[in-house]
Amino acid sequence: MLPQTLSFNTLTPETLAPTEQSLQQIVRRVLSTGRITTAERIWFHRIILSDLTLAPETLTQVRLLFDRLQMGLIKVLD
């Protein structure tokens, strides 16, 4: 049996719940490097639009990431 992989079509609170630590690590990396992949950007949009409850500090970091994206301070890589 193949291992279950996380795809953008299967993002639910259940599949995202154990990834908050990974989310924080990715946010820190993106903010420090100023670069994000298209897939990561879509993943963050899905997280924000999901019913997932994030810790306040994680939500603040994700909002900061989106603010910097809108200001053009983060480059989206293909």
N, C-alpha and C positions, 0 to 999 in steps of 0.2 A: 504494500500500500504506500502511495506517495505521501510525503509529509504535507500538511496543510500550509499553504502560503497565504499571506495577507495581501489581498489585492484591493484596489480602490473601490471595487464594487461590493466588497464584503466588510467595509468598515462599519462596525456597530459598537455600542458601548462595551459589549462583552469582548470584542476582539481588540479594542483599544485600551481597555482598563489596565492591563499589565505593562503598557508601554509608556507610562508617564515619565519614568526616569530616562528612557531613550529619547522621548520628546524633548526633555530639558537639555540633554546632551547635544541634540541636533540644533536646538535653538542657540545654545552657546557657541557651537561651531560656526553657524551661519552668521551670527552677530560679530564674531571675532574675525572671520575671513571676508565678510561682505559678499559672499557668494552662496547661491542656493540653486539646486537643480529644479527643473520643471516638475519632475515627479514629487519632490519634497514640497514644492509650493502648492501643488494640488492636494497633497496629503494634509498639509496644514489647513487649507480651506475646508476640506472634508471634516477635519477634527472640530473646527470652529462651528460648522453647521450641524454637527452631530449633537446628540443629547448627552454626550460625555461630560461629566462633572470634573473639572480640573481644579487643582489647588490654586489659590489666588496668585501665588508667585509665578506659577507656570503660565496662567492666563495672562498675567502682566507681561511676561517675556514674549509670549506669542503675539500679543497686541503690539509690542515694541517692534517685533520683526515685521509685522504687516505695515506699521507706520513707516519704517525705513524702506520697505519695498515701494510704497507709494511715493516716497520722496526721491526714489531713484538711488538710494545709498547702498542698496543690495543688488548685485548683478545676478540675473537669472541665466543659468547655463543650460544649454540644450544637451 
